[in-house]
């Protein structure tokens, strides 16, 4: 039977596609790493990598093994954390997932309160887009997620945390940067920096709905998965974008913002809220206590709506 070190070695090489980089990531030298891969291939009776002097690629068998290997390692890691929680009680660990924007506008206050009220609990932080957080919650590799309300997921509970809306981000000095707001029709024809459909589907769909409601067809020229990258494109003068209002505080120099105006019913459609999510099967007292803190914190944020208990 193959070992965890063999699976860890395989996943590292599969993700790096370079034996030297994978060895450095695992704090080992390349020969023992290659030996672990050889042992795994012998155990499975399958070649996992095509390798030559120029590149390393996964074989068909390797592509099948990769997601399963990740699940096994996630489960082992989560099991190890769970055992330590039982052994140490209040001195356990909680894994928190968060989006880039949540990491700027929500996470610092949560961490301050958690540090004051739960000093013995270790918080492990993982930045990830919303869909990846849902996947991680489903398989148990994170305990709490700060994410956008994309789709319902069986076994995952979500509660509203903070209300938000999209605003237009324009290059500094743009003719539409008047301080009086802009309509979506005024953005018609301008190059739009857009969210990735694979990693930021929530925002992609929201932007498309807003444009469609105004009878405007966006001229998309660039894609990115997170608002900070889109704002960097705007600062470089590549075009305009729509981002959550909460992202204004960490925009790079050269970007200005305008509220979206001039359209009946826009306020009801223009919602970019942030949710807190967790597994319905959680029984960890530390997780439940931190959820209390997070939902209480949400009620005190500047753009937040009323608090929600669970």
N, C-alpha and C positions, 0 to 999 in steps of 0.2 A: 504493500500500500504506500502511496506517495505521502510525503511529509509536508508540514506547513512551510518549512523553509524552501522546499521545492516549489510550492505554489507561489510563495512570495517572490522567489527568483524569477519564475515564469512571468508573473504580472509585471514586475519591474522591467524586464526586457521587452515585453509586449507593449508597454506604454512608452518606453524610451526609444524602442527600435534601435538600440545601440548598446552593446555589451559593456563598453567602458562606462557610459553614463549610468547604466543600471547598477553596475558594481559600486560606483561612487555613491549612488542613492542608498544602497544597502550597507554602506561602510564596510565593504569587503573588496578583495582583489578580484581580477577577472577570471583567473583559472578556477578557483572554487565555485564561482558563479556558473561558469560553463559546465563544470562537473555536475552541479545540481540540475541543470537543464538536461544533461545527458541521462542522468538517473531517472528523471521524470519521463523523458521520451521512451526509455527502456521499459519503465513500469507500465506505461500506457500503450506501448508497442505502436507508437505513432510519431512521425516527425512533426514538430511544432513550429519550426522556423525554417525559412529559406534564407541562407546567409552566404554572402560572398564578400569579396574585398571592398565592395562599394556600398552595400546596404544590407539591412536585416528586414525580413518581412514575415508576417504570420502565414502559415499554411492554412488550408481549409480546416484542418483538425485544430490548429491553434486558435482560430477564430471561434470555434465551438467551445473550446475550453475556457476562453478568457472571461466571459460573463459568469460562468459557473465558479471559476476560481475566485473572482471578486466577491461573490456571495458567500463562499465558504470563509474567506478571510474576514469579511464584515461580520459574519456570525461569530467567528472565534473572538474577534476584537470586542464585540458587544457582550459576549458571554463573559469574557475576562473582566470587563467593566462592571457587569452585574454582580459577579462574585465579590469583587472588591467593595461594591456598595453594601452588600449584605455583611461583609466582614467589618467594615468601618463605620456603618451607620451614617451619621451626619457628615462624615468626611468622604463622601462619595464623589462621583463625577457625573456631569450632565453635558451632553453634546448639543450645541445650539447651531442650527443653520440660519443663515441670513443672506439677504440680497445685498448688493453693493450699496444701494440707497439706504436700506434699513441699517446697515453698518455705520452710516454717517449720522442719521437723524434719530434713530431709536435705540440702537444697541448701547451707546455710551451710558445713557441714563439707567438702562436696565442693569448694566454691569456694576455701576456705582451702588445701586440699591442692593443688588445681590451680594456684593462684597461686604456691605454694611450689615445685612441681615442674615447672610448665610456664609460666614467667613471660612467655615471648614469644608465647603463644597468646591471642588475643582470644576471650572467651566472650560470646556473644549469648544473652540469656535471654528466654524467652517463656512466660508463664503461659497454660495452656490445660487444659481438661478432657481426660480420657483419650481419648475417642473422637476429638477434634480432633487430639490428638497423633498418633494412629495414622494419620489422614488425611495429616498433615504429613510423617510418616516415609515414607509410601507415595509421595508426590509429591516428596520430597527437599528440602522447605523447612526441616526441622530434621534434625539429625544424631543426637541422643540424646534419649530421652524418659524421664521419671520419671513413671510412670503406674500405674493399677490394672490387674490382669489381667482385662480384659473379654472379648475374643475373640481367637482367633488370626487373624493377618493375613498372607496370602502375601507373602513378601519381607521381613517384619519379624521379627527375632529378639528374644525377651524372656527375661530371667533374673530369678529372685527376688532382691530387694534387701533388703527389710525386712519382718519379720512384724508384723502388727498385728491388732487385734480391735475390735469395736464396743462402746461403753459407752453407758449412758443418760445424757443431759444433762437436768437438771431445773432449774427456777427455784429460786434460793436460798430456803431456808425451806420448800420443798415437803414435804408430809407423808411422802413416800417417801424423802426425803434423810436416811437414817439412818446411812450409812456401812457398812452391812452388805450392800449389794447389793440389786438388785430383780429380780423375775422379769418375764417378758413378760406374764404373766397379770395382774400388778399394774398394768401400763400399759394394760390393756384399758379402752377407753372414754375415755382421755385424748386430747386433741387432739394429733395427731402432725405435727411439722414434717418434711416428706418431701423426698427428692431428686427432681429433675426426671427424667422418663423419657427426655427427648431428650438431655440433656447429662450426666447422671450415672446412666446405666442400670445400671452395675455396682452402685452402692450401693442404688439402688431395688430391684433384684432381690434383693440380699442381705437387706435389711430385710424385704421381703415373705416371703422364705423363713424367716427367723427367726420372724416372727409366725405364719406358717402352721404351722410345726413345733410351736408352743405352742397351736395351736387358737384363735388370737386374730385377729380382723379389725380392722386399724388404722382409726382415725377420722382420716383425713388432712384437714388444714385449710389448710395452706400448702405451697408447693413452692419449692425453690431448687436451684441447680446445684452449690453448694459448701458445705462445712461451716461456714465463717465466717458466712455469711448465716443458716444454720439456728441457729447458736449465738446470733446477735444476736436472732432471734425468741424463743428461749428466755429470754434475758436480759430481754426486754420482757414476759415473762409470758404469751406466746401459747400455750404448750404445752410438750411434751417432744420430744426427738429422739434418734436413735442416731447417734453419730459415732465415728470412729476414736479409739482411746485416745491416739494421738500428737497429737491436736488439743487435749488438755487444757491444754498449756502456753501456748496463745495464745487461750484463751477469754476473752470479755469479763467484767467484773465482773457478779455477779448470777447466775452459772451454777455449779452443782455437779454432780458426776459420781458414778455408781454402777455397779459391775460388774454384768453380767447373770448371774444365778444361778438355781438351782432347777429345772434342766431337764436330764435325762440326754442326753448326746451333744452338748450345746450348744457345748463347746469345739471340737469338730471342724467344726461348721457355722459357727461365728462366726469367720471368717477374713476380714480386710480388708487383705491384704498389698499391698506396693508393689513394682513391677517396674522394671527398667531395660530399655529397648528401643532397638534401632537397626536400620538397614537392612542386610540380609545382603550387599548389594553394595558396602558402604563399603570403600574402599581407602586412606582418609586415615590416615596414621600417627598424626597428632595425635588423631583420634577414637579409634583403637584404644588409644592410651596412656591417654586419659582414661577409657575404659571399664575399663581395669585399675584405675585409681585409684578409680572409683566402686564397683566390685564389692569391692575391698579395704575401702573405707569402710563398705560395707553390713555386713561381718562384724563391725565394731566398734560398731555402734549398739546402744543399750540393749535395744531390743525385737527386734533382728535375729536371724535364725537363722544357720545355718552359711553360710560364703561359697560362692559358685558360680563356677567359672571358665568361660570360653567359648572 
